[in-house]
């Protein structure tokens, strides 16, 4: 991962994290919004402007790619670069969680 991508995406916004995480399985914007709402018990909602702006930016930066179209909806999937960014963010979140519990991260 180049420095530009790391600076833009790590740390990630909460909505960016959920969007990227949801694209482990190909999904369209509306489906992502519904999944995030379900996963967070309604605490996180992603509006259309945020959703499609983020999808566009992530696609341009190579984190996601077009998968296929279904009923006039574009489905996207995560790319290897996107998985690398997601893994880095998950490790960062895990470190924060462990540190908040008074634990030191090994390695």
DSSP file (Angstrom, degrees, kcal/mol; ACC not computed):
  #  RESIDUE AA STRUCTURE BP1 BP2  ACC     N-H-->O    O-->H-N    N-H-->O    O-->H-N    TCO  KAPPA ALPHA  PHI   PSI    X-CA   Y-CA   Z-CA
    1    1 A X              0   0    0      0, 0.0     2,-0.1     0, 0.0    80,-0.0   0.000 360.0 360.0 360.0 131.7    0.0    0.0    0.0
    2    2 A X     >  -     0   0    0      1,-0.1     4,-2.1     4,-0.0     3,-0.2  -0.386 360.0-109.4 -80.9 162.8    1.4    3.4   -0.9
    3    3 A X  H  > S+     0   0    0      1,-0.2     4,-2.7     2,-0.2     5,-0.2   0.835 115.1  59.0 -59.7 -36.2    1.7    6.2    1.5
    4    4 A X  H  > S+     0   0    0      2,-0.2     4,-1.8     1,-0.2    -1,-0.2   0.934 108.5  44.1 -61.3 -46.7   -1.0    8.3   -0.2
    5    5 A X  H  > S+     0   0    0     -3,-0.2     4,-2.6     1,-0.2     5,-0.3   0.920 113.5  51.5 -64.7 -43.6   -3.6    5.5    0.3
    6    6 A X  H  X S+     0   0    0     -4,-2.1     4,-2.1     1,-0.2    -2,-0.2   0.907 110.2  49.0 -60.0 -42.7   -2.5    5.0    3.9
    7    7 A X  H  < S+     0   0    0     -4,-2.7    -1,-0.2     1,-0.2    -2,-0.2   0.857 115.3  44.4 -66.2 -34.7   -2.8    8.7    4.7
    8    8 A X  H  < S+     0   0    0     -4,-1.8    -2,-0.2    -5,-0.2    -1,-0.2   0.893 125.8  27.0 -75.3 -40.9   -6.2    8.9    3.2
    9    9 A X  H  < S+     0   0    0     -4,-2.6     2,-0.5     1,-0.2    -2,-0.2   0.551  92.0 102.1-108.7  -9.1   -7.8    5.7    4.7
   10   10 A X  S  < S+     0   0    0     -4,-2.1    -1,-0.2    -5,-0.3     2,-0.1  -0.953  90.2  28.3-126.2 115.1   -6.0    5.0    8.0
   11   11 A X  S    S-     0   0    0     -2,-0.5    -1,-0.2    -3,-0.1     2,-0.2   0.507 101.6-152.3 -75.3 154.0   -7.5    5.8   10.3
   12   12 A X        -     0   0    0     -2,-0.1     2,-0.1     1,-0.1    -3,-0.1  -0.547  16.1-109.8 -90.5 156.0  -10.8    5.3    8.5
   13   13 A X     >  -     0   0    0     -2,-0.2     4,-2.5     1,-0.1     5,-0.2  -0.454  34.3-112.0 -72.5 160.0  -14.1    7.0    9.2
   14   14 A X  H  > S+     0   0    0      1,-0.2     4,-2.3     2,-0.2     5,-0.2   0.917 119.0  47.1 -62.1 -43.1  -16.7    4.8   10.7
   15   15 A X  H  > S+     0   0    0      2,-0.2     4,-2.6     1,-0.2    -1,-0.2   0.912 111.2  51.4 -67.3 -40.2  -18.9    5.0    7.6
   16   16 A X  H  > S+     0   0    0      2,-0.2     4,-2.4     1,-0.2     5,-0.2   0.912 109.8  50.8 -60.3 -42.5  -15.9    4.2    5.4
   17   17 A X  H  X S+     0   0    0     -4,-2.5     4,-2.9     1,-0.2     5,-0.2   0.951 112.0  45.7 -59.6 -51.1  -15.0    1.2    7.5
   18   18 A X  H  X S+     0   0    0     -4,-2.3     4,-2.5     1,-0.2    -2,-0.2   0.895 112.1  51.4 -63.4 -39.9  -18.5   -0.2    7.3
   19   19 A X  H  X S+     0   0    0     -4,-2.6     4,-1.0     2,-0.2    -1,-0.2   0.954 114.3  42.9 -61.4 -49.4  -18.8    0.3    3.6
   20   20 A X  H >< S+     0   0    0     -4,-2.4     3,-0.6     1,-0.2    -2,-0.2   0.914 113.9  51.8 -63.6 -42.9  -15.5   -1.4    2.9
   21   21 A X  H >< S+     0   0    0     -4,-2.9     3,-1.5     1,-0.2     4,-0.2   0.902 106.9  53.1 -60.5 -42.7  -16.3   -4.2    5.4
   22   22 A X  H >< S+     0   0    0     -4,-2.5     3,-1.1     1,-0.3    -1,-0.2   0.739  97.1  68.2 -66.3 -21.9  -19.7   -4.8    3.8
   23   23 A X  T <<  +     0   0    0     -4,-1.0    55,-2.3    -3,-0.6    -1,-0.3   0.309  65.9  95.3 -86.8  11.1  -18.0   -5.2    0.4
   24   24 A X  T <  S+     0   0    0     -3,-1.5     2,-0.4    53,-0.2    -1,-0.3   0.851  96.6  40.5 -60.4 -33.3  -16.3   -8.5    1.3
   25   25 A X  S <  S-     0   0    0     -3,-1.1    -1,-0.2    -4,-0.2    51,-0.1  -0.966 115.8 -96.3-111.3 132.2  -19.4   -9.8   -0.4
   26   26 A X        +     0   0    0     -2,-0.4     2,-0.3    49,-0.1    51,-0.2  -0.174  60.3 160.6 -50.8 136.9  -20.5   -8.0   -3.5
   27   27 A X  B     -A   76   0A   0     49,-1.9    49,-2.9    -4,-0.1     2,-0.2  -0.983  35.7-124.9-155.9 156.3  -23.2   -5.5   -2.7
   28   28 A X     >  -     0   0    0     -2,-0.3     4,-2.3    47,-0.3     5,-0.2  -0.661  40.3 -99.1-103.1 166.8  -24.9   -2.3   -3.9
   29   29 A X  H  > S+     0   0    0     45,-0.5     4,-2.5     1,-0.2     5,-0.2   0.873 121.0  49.1 -54.1 -46.7  -25.2    0.9   -2.0
   30   30 A X  H  > S+     0   0    0      1,-0.2     4,-2.2     2,-0.2    -1,-0.2   0.903 111.6  50.6 -63.2 -40.2  -28.7    0.4   -0.7
   31   31 A X  H  > S+     0   0    0      2,-0.2     4,-2.4     1,-0.2    -1,-0.2   0.882 109.3  51.0 -64.3 -38.6  -27.8   -3.1    0.5
   32   32 A X  H  X S+     0   0    0     -4,-2.3     4,-2.8     2,-0.2     5,-0.3   0.942 108.9  51.1 -62.5 -47.5  -24.8   -1.7    2.3
   33   33 A X  H  X S+     0   0    0     -4,-2.5     4,-2.2     1,-0.2    -2,-0.2   0.908 112.4  46.4 -57.3 -44.1  -26.9    0.9    4.0
   34   34 A X  H  X S+     0   0    0     -4,-2.2     4,-2.3     2,-0.2    -1,-0.2   0.912 112.5  49.9 -65.4 -42.8  -29.4   -1.7    5.2
   35   35 A X  H  X S+     0   0    0     -4,-2.4     4,-3.0     2,-0.2    -2,-0.2   0.910 111.4  48.3 -63.8 -42.6  -26.7   -4.0    6.4
   36   36 A X  H  X S+     0   0    0     -4,-2.8     4,-2.0     2,-0.2     8,-0.3   0.919 110.6  51.1 -64.5 -43.5  -24.9   -1.3    8.3
   37   37 A X  H  <>S+     0   0    0     -4,-2.2     5,-3.0    -5,-0.3     6,-0.3   0.913 114.0  44.8 -59.1 -42.8  -28.1   -0.2    9.9
   38   38 A X  H ><5S+     0   0    0     -4,-2.3     3,-1.3     3,-0.2    -2,-0.2   0.931 112.1  51.2 -66.4 -46.7  -28.8   -3.8   10.9
   39   39 A X  H 3<5S+     0   0    0     -4,-3.0    -1,-0.2     1,-0.3    -2,-0.2   0.821 117.5  39.1 -61.3 -32.1  -25.3   -4.5   12.2
   40   40 A X  T ><5S-     0   0    0     -4,-2.0     3,-1.9     4,-0.2    -1,-0.3   0.236 109.9-116.0-104.9  12.7  -25.3   -1.3   14.4
   41   41 A X  T < 5S-     0   0    0     -3,-1.3    -3,-0.2     1,-0.3    -4,-0.1   0.865  77.5 -53.9  52.8  38.1  -28.9   -1.6   15.6
   42   42 A X  T 3 <S+     0   0    0     -5,-3.0    -1,-0.3    -6,-0.3    -5,-0.1   0.464 113.2 116.4  81.1   1.2  -29.7    1.6   13.8
   43   43 A X  S <  S+     0   0    0     -3,-1.9     2,-0.5    -6,-0.3    -2,-0.1   0.796  75.9  45.5 -73.1 -27.2  -26.9    3.6   15.5
   44   44 A X        +     0   0    0     -8,-0.3     2,-0.4    -7,-0.2    -2,-0.2  -0.971  67.2 174.5-119.8 122.2  -25.1    4.2   12.2
   45   45 A X        -     0   0    0     -2,-0.5     2,-0.6    -3,-0.1   -11,-0.1  -0.975  17.6-150.5-123.7 142.1  -27.0    5.2    9.1
   46   46 A X        -     0   0    0     -2,-0.4    -9,-0.1   -13,-0.2   -10,-0.1  -0.944  13.6-143.5-117.0 115.9  -25.4    6.1    5.8
   47   47 A X     >  -     0   0    0     -2,-0.6     4,-2.8     1,-0.1     5,-0.2  -0.265  26.9-107.0 -72.3 162.4  -27.1    8.7    3.6
   48   48 A X  H  > S+     0   0    0      1,-0.2     4,-2.9     2,-0.2     5,-0.4   0.888 117.5  52.4 -58.8 -43.3  -27.1    8.4   -0.2
   49   49 A X  H  > S+     0   0    0      1,-0.2     4,-1.9     2,-0.2    -1,-0.2   0.925 113.8  42.6 -61.5 -45.9  -24.7   11.3   -0.7
   50   50 A X  H  > S+     0   0    0      2,-0.2     4,-2.4     3,-0.2     5,-0.2   0.922 115.6  50.9 -64.3 -44.8  -22.2    9.8    1.7
   51   51 A X  H  X S+     0   0    0     -4,-2.8     4,-2.8     1,-0.2    -2,-0.2   0.962 115.8  37.7 -58.9 -56.0  -22.6    6.3    0.3
   52   52 A X  H  X S+     0   0    0     -4,-2.9     4,-2.0     1,-0.2    -1,-0.2   0.811 116.0  52.9 -74.7 -28.5  -22.2    7.1   -3.3
   53   53 A X  H  X S+     0   0    0     -4,-1.9     4,-2.1    -5,-0.4    -1,-0.2   0.912 113.1  44.8 -66.3 -42.5  -19.5    9.7   -2.7
   54   54 A X  H  X S+     0   0    0     -4,-2.4     4,-2.9    -5,-0.2     5,-0.3   0.913 112.4  50.9 -68.1 -43.8  -17.5    7.1   -0.7
   55   55 A X  H  X S+     0   0    0     -4,-2.8     4,-2.3    -5,-0.2     5,-0.2   0.925 111.6  48.6 -59.2 -43.9  -18.1    4.3   -3.2
   56   56 A X  H  X S+     0   0    0     -4,-2.0     4,-2.4     2,-0.2    -2,-0.2   0.923 113.6  46.0 -62.2 -45.5  -16.9    6.6   -6.0
   57   57 A X  H  X S+     0   0    0     -4,-2.1     4,-2.1     2,-0.2    -2,-0.2   0.917 113.4  48.8 -65.3 -44.4  -13.8    7.6   -4.1
   58   58 A X  H  <>S+     0   0    0     -4,-2.9     5,-2.4     2,-0.2     6,-1.1   0.871 112.0  49.4 -65.2 -36.3  -12.9    4.1   -3.1
   59   59 A X  H ><5S+     0   0    0     -4,-2.3     3,-1.1    -5,-0.3    -2,-0.2   0.936 111.0  49.3 -67.2 -45.0  -13.4    2.8   -6.6
   60   60 A X  H 3<5S+     0   0    0     -4,-2.4    -2,-0.2     1,-0.3    -1,-0.2   0.863 112.4  48.8 -60.3 -37.1  -11.1    5.6   -8.0
   61   61 A X  T 3<5S-     0   0    0     -4,-2.1    -1,-0.3    -5,-0.2    -2,-0.2   0.479 117.2-113.5 -84.9  -3.2   -8.5    4.8   -5.3
   62   62 A X  T < 5S+     0   0    0     -3,-1.1    20,-0.5    -4,-0.5    19,-0.4   0.620  84.0 117.2  85.6  13.4   -8.6    1.0   -6.2
   63   63 A X  S   <S+     0   0    0     -5,-2.4    16,-2.6    18,-0.2    19,-0.3   0.780  83.0  19.2 -82.3 -27.6  -10.1   -0.2   -2.9
   64   64 A X  E     -B   78   0A   0     -6,-1.1     2,-0.3    14,-0.3    -2,-0.2  -0.895  69.2-160.4-134.6 164.7  -13.2   -1.5   -4.5
   65   65 A X  E     -B   77   0A   0     12,-2.4    12,-2.3    -2,-0.3     2,-0.1  -0.983  33.7 -89.4-145.0 157.2  -14.3   -2.4   -8.1
   66   66 A X  E     +B   76   0A   0     -2,-0.3    10,-0.3    10,-0.2     3,-0.1  -0.441  38.3 178.9 -62.7 133.5  -17.4   -2.9  -10.1
   67   67 A X  E     -     0   0A   0      8,-3.6     2,-0.3     1,-0.4     9,-0.2   0.831  53.5 -51.0-102.1 -60.6  -18.6   -6.5   -9.8
   68   68 A X  E     -B   75   0A   0      7,-1.0     7,-3.0     5,-0.1     2,-0.4  -0.973  49.3-100.3-167.9 172.5  -21.8   -6.6  -11.8
   69   69 A X  E     -B   74   0A   0     -2,-0.3     2,-0.4     5,-0.2     5,-0.2  -0.871  29.5-176.8-108.6 141.2  -25.2   -4.9  -12.3
   70   70 A X  E >  S-B   73   0A   0      3,-2.7     3,-1.5    -2,-0.4    -2,-0.0  -0.958  72.1 -19.7-140.1 116.1  -28.4   -6.3  -10.9
   71   71 A X  T 3  S-     0   0    0     -2,-0.4     3,-0.1     1,-0.3    -1,-0.1   0.916 128.2 -50.5  50.3  49.5  -31.8   -4.7  -11.6
   72   72 A X  T 3  S+     0   0    0      1,-0.2     2,-0.5     0, 0.0    -1,-0.3   0.602 115.2 119.2  65.8  15.3  -30.1   -1.4  -12.6
   73   73 A X  E <   - B   0  70A   0     -3,-1.5    -3,-2.7   -45,-0.0     2,-0.5  -0.934  62.1-132.4-112.3 133.7  -28.0   -1.4   -9.4
   74   74 A X  E     - B   0  69A   0     -2,-0.5   -45,-0.5    -5,-0.2     2,-0.4  -0.723  19.2-155.2 -84.9 124.0  -24.2   -1.5   -9.5
   75   75 A X  E     - B   0  68A   0     -7,-3.0    -8,-3.6    -2,-0.5    -7,-1.0  -0.837  10.5-164.9-100.2 137.6  -22.7   -4.1   -7.2
   76   76 A X  E     -AB  27  66A   0    -49,-2.9   -49,-1.9    -2,-0.4     2,-0.3  -0.770   4.8-161.7-116.8 161.6  -19.1   -3.5   -6.0
   77   77 A X  E     - B   0  65A   0    -12,-2.3   -12,-2.4    -2,-0.3   -53,-0.2  -0.970  29.0 -98.7-140.1 157.4  -16.6   -5.8   -4.3
   78   78 A X  E     - B   0  64A   0    -55,-2.3   -14,-0.3    -2,-0.3     2,-0.2  -0.443  34.8-143.8 -73.4 147.3  -13.4   -5.2   -2.3
   79   79 A X     >  -     0   0    0    -16,-2.6     4,-2.5    -2,-0.1     5,-0.2  -0.545  32.7 -96.9-101.3 171.5  -10.1   -5.5   -4.1
   80   80 A X  H  > S+     0   0    0      1,-0.2     4,-2.0     2,-0.2     5,-0.1   0.895 128.6  50.9 -56.8 -38.7   -6.8   -6.9   -2.7
   81   81 A X  H  > S+     0   0    0    -19,-0.4     4,-2.4     2,-0.2    -1,-0.2   0.914 108.7  51.5 -63.6 -41.7   -5.8   -3.3   -1.9
   82   82 A X  H  > S+     0   0    0    -20,-0.5     4,-2.7   -19,-0.3    -2,-0.2   0.888 108.5  51.2 -61.3 -39.8   -9.1   -2.8   -0.1
   83   83 A X  H  X S+     0   0    0     -4,-2.5     4,-2.8     2,-0.2    -1,-0.2   0.887 108.9  51.6 -64.5 -38.3   -8.5   -5.9    2.0
   84   84 A X  H  X S+     0   0    0     -4,-2.0     4,-2.2     2,-0.2    -2,-0.2   0.924 111.7  45.9 -63.8 -44.5   -5.1   -4.6    2.9
   85   85 A X  H  X S+     0   0    0     -4,-2.4     4,-2.3     2,-0.2    -2,-0.2   0.926 113.7  49.6 -62.6 -45.3   -6.5   -1.3    4.1
   86   86 A X  H  X S+     0   0    0     -4,-2.7     4,-2.7     1,-0.2    -2,-0.2   0.915 110.6  49.6 -61.8 -44.2   -9.3   -3.1    5.9
   87   87 A X  H  X S+     0   0    0     -4,-2.8     4,-2.2     2,-0.2    -1,-0.2   0.905 110.3  50.5 -62.5 -41.5   -6.9   -5.4    7.7
   88   88 A X  H  X S+     0   0    0     -4,-2.2     4,-1.9     1,-0.2    -1,-0.2   0.910 112.5  47.2 -62.2 -41.8   -4.7   -2.5    8.8
   89   89 A X  H  X S+     0   0    0     -4,-2.3     4,-2.6     2,-0.2    -2,-0.2   0.898 109.6  52.9 -68.2 -40.0   -7.7   -0.7   10.2
   90   90 A X  H  X S+     0   0    0     -4,-2.7     4,-2.5     1,-0.2    -2,-0.2   0.898 109.4  49.5 -61.9 -40.1   -9.0   -3.8   12.0
   91   91 A X  H  X S+     0   0    0     -4,-2.2     4,-2.4     2,-0.2    -1,-0.2   0.896 110.7  50.5 -64.6 -39.4   -5.5   -4.2   13.6
   92   92 A X  H  X S+     0   0    0     -4,-1.9     4,-2.3     2,-0.2    -2,-0.2   0.923 111.9  46.8 -63.5 -44.4   -5.7   -0.5   14.6
   93   93 A X  H  X S+     0   0    0     -4,-2.6     4,-2.6     2,-0.2    -2,-0.2   0.904 111.5  51.3 -64.6 -41.8   -9.1   -0.9   16.2
   94   94 A X  H  X S+     0   0    0     -4,-2.5     4,-2.9     2,-0.2     5,-0.2   0.914 109.1  50.9 -62.1 -42.7   -8.1   -4.1   18.0
   95   95 A X  H  X S+     0   0    0     -4,-2.4     4,-2.9     2,-0.2     5,-0.2   0.930 110.4  49.4 -59.7 -45.7   -5.0   -2.3   19.4
   96   96 A X  H  X S+     0   0    0     -4,-2.3     4,-2.1     2,-0.2    -2,-0.2   0.925 112.3  48.2 -58.3 -45.3   -7.3    0.6   20.6
   97   97 A X  H  X S+     0   0    0     -4,-2.6     4,-0.9     2,-0.2    -2,-0.2   0.945 113.7  45.6 -61.9 -49.4   -9.7   -1.9   22.2
   98   98 A X  H ><>S+     0   0    0     -4,-2.9     5,-2.7     1,-0.2     3,-0.9   0.914 112.3  51.1 -62.3 -43.2   -6.9   -3.9   24.0
   99   99 A X  H ><5S+     0   0    0     -4,-2.9     3,-1.7     1,-0.3    -1,-0.2   0.866 104.4  57.6 -61.5 -35.9   -5.2   -0.7   25.2
  100  100 A X  H 3<5S+     0   0    0     -4,-2.1    -1,-0.3     1,-0.3    -2,-0.2   0.730 105.5  51.8 -67.7 -19.9   -8.5    0.5   26.6
  101  101 A X  T <<5S-     0   0    0     -3,-0.9    -1,-0.3    -4,-0.9    -2,-0.2   0.326 124.5-105.0 -94.8   4.7   -8.6   -2.7   28.7
  102  102 A X  T < 5S+     0   0    0     -3,-1.7     2,-0.3     1,-0.3    -3,-0.2   0.635  79.1 132.9  81.5  14.1   -5.1   -2.0   30.0
  103  103 A X      < -     0   0    0     -5,-2.7     2,-0.4    -6,-0.2    -1,-0.3  -0.716  51.8-133.2-100.9 150.4   -3.5   -4.6   27.7
  104  104 A X        -     0   0    0     -2,-0.3     2,-0.4    -3,-0.1    -9,-0.0  -0.801  24.9-116.7 -98.5 142.1   -0.5   -4.3   25.6
  105  105 A X        -     0   0    0     -2,-0.4     2,-0.3   -10,-0.1   -10,-0.0  -0.644  27.6-134.5 -79.6 130.3   -0.5   -5.5   22.0
  106  106 A X              0   0    0     -2,-0.4    -1,-0.0     1,-0.2     0, 0.0  -0.628 360.0 360.0 -83.7 142.0    1.9   -8.3   21.3
  107  107 A X              0   0    0     -2,-0.3    -1,-0.2     0, 0.0    -2,-0.0   0.427 360.0 360.0  96.2 360.0    4.1   -8.2   18.2
